[in-house]
Amino acid sequence: MAVDRYGYQKIASRVPDRPHLERHLEYASCFLLSPGHSSPPCVLRELREELGLDVTLGPVLAVDWVPPHGEWDDMIAFVFDGGGMSHSTPVRLLDGELSAVGWYTPEMASRLLPARTWRRAEAALTALGKGTALYLSDGYPAG
């Protein structure tokens, strides 16, 4: 999750990899982790490959158990602190997976993102402010 000093969040529009899926908004570097791979190196690689960004990844902000939905089995989503960026940070759409990237206020993001993604993002913003990680279940506080 990348947030600027004013609280705007960087969100990307992903090109569907299957014809029956629609374009959708999500956080940049949102991806499925292949078995045998560690999350932080994969996040950094995805940011580099998709957006041409080399960032210093901060701590985990949220860990979210996501129940099965659509064609997907359940999964664990990790949200890392992507560091502060400015609107002038150059972003290049490199691999064809993303069609656009923009900065959105939390209010705008809450309307544009799927509900479970927004719940996770909102929790991660709370964690960022508190300096602690949160455990979630489908975007809701758990435990």
N, C-alpha and C positions, 0 to 999 in steps of 0.2 A: 504494500500500500504506500503510495507516494502522496504526501500532503504538503502544500506550500505553507508559507508562514501565515497566510490568511485563512487556512482551513479548507482551501479548495483541494479536491482530490482528482488525481489523474485516472481517467477511465477510458477504456478502449472498446471499439466495436469489432467483434470477431466475425470473420468470414466463416460460414458454416463449412465443415469438412464432409458433410453428408447432405445431399440435395433436399431431404425432407426437413432439415433443421433451418430455422430462420436466423438471420443475423441477430446478434444480441449484444448487449453491453455487459462488460465485466471489467474487473481490474486487470491492468496489464500484468502479464506473467502468470495468469491463471491457467493452470494446465494440469494434466494428469501425470502423476509420477509413475515412472516405469518401475517394476520390481527390481530390487537391487541397487537403486539409486537413492542418494541422500537429498533431502529437500533443499538446503541452502545452495549447494552448487548448481542444482537444476534451476532454481529461481534466477540465479545470476546468469546462467547460460541463456535462459529464455529471454531475459531483459536485453541481453547483448544481441541475440539472434533476431528477435522480433522488433526491437526499438532502437538498437544501436547504443544502448545505455550501459555504461560501466558504473555501478554504484557500490557503495559499501553497505552491505546488508546489516540491519540492526537486529535487535532481539525479536523473538516471537511475541506477537501481540495477542493472538487468539488461536486456539485449536478448536475446531468445530467438527463434531460428528454429523455428517449429512446422511439422512435416511435414503433408501432407494427411491428414485424418482425417474419417470420416463423410462428410457432404456438403460439407465445407470444403476449399478449396485450401490450399496452404501459406501461411503468414503470418509476419509479424514481430511479436512481442509486446514492448512496452516496459513496464517497471515503474519508476515514479517514486516517490521518497520523498514520501509524502503528509503528512508531518509528524506530530508527536506530538499525539494527541488524548486526551481523558479519557473515561471511561465516561459522564460527565455532559454531554458534547458533544451538543446537541440534533440529532437526525436525524429527518427527516420523509420518509416514502415518498410522493413527489409525482406520479409520472407513470404508475403502474401497472405498470412494468416489473419492480419488485422487490416481493417479498411479505414480506420480513423482513430485518432487519439485526441482527447480534449480535457480541459479542466472544468470541474463542476463543484458547486457549493454542496455541502451536505444536504440541504433541502432539495436541490435539483437531483442529486444522486438518489435520494430516497424515492423519487418519482420515476427515475429512469431504470434503475437496477431491478432485477427480479427480487421479490420480497425476501427470500432466504439470504440472498447475497447482500442486500441492504442491512438485514439484521446483523450479519457477520461483520460488515464494514462499520456499522454504528458501534458494535461492541469493541472492535479494534481501535476505533477513535477514543472510546472511553478508556481502554487499556493504555493507549498512548499517553493520555492525560494523567493517568494515575501512576504510570511507570510500572505496571504489573501485567502479566499475561492472564487471559481469561479462558476458561474451558466452557465450550458451548455445545448444545445439542440442537441441531437444525437452526442455529443462529440465536437461540435463547440461552441465557445463563443456565449452567447445569452444575450439579454437585453442591 
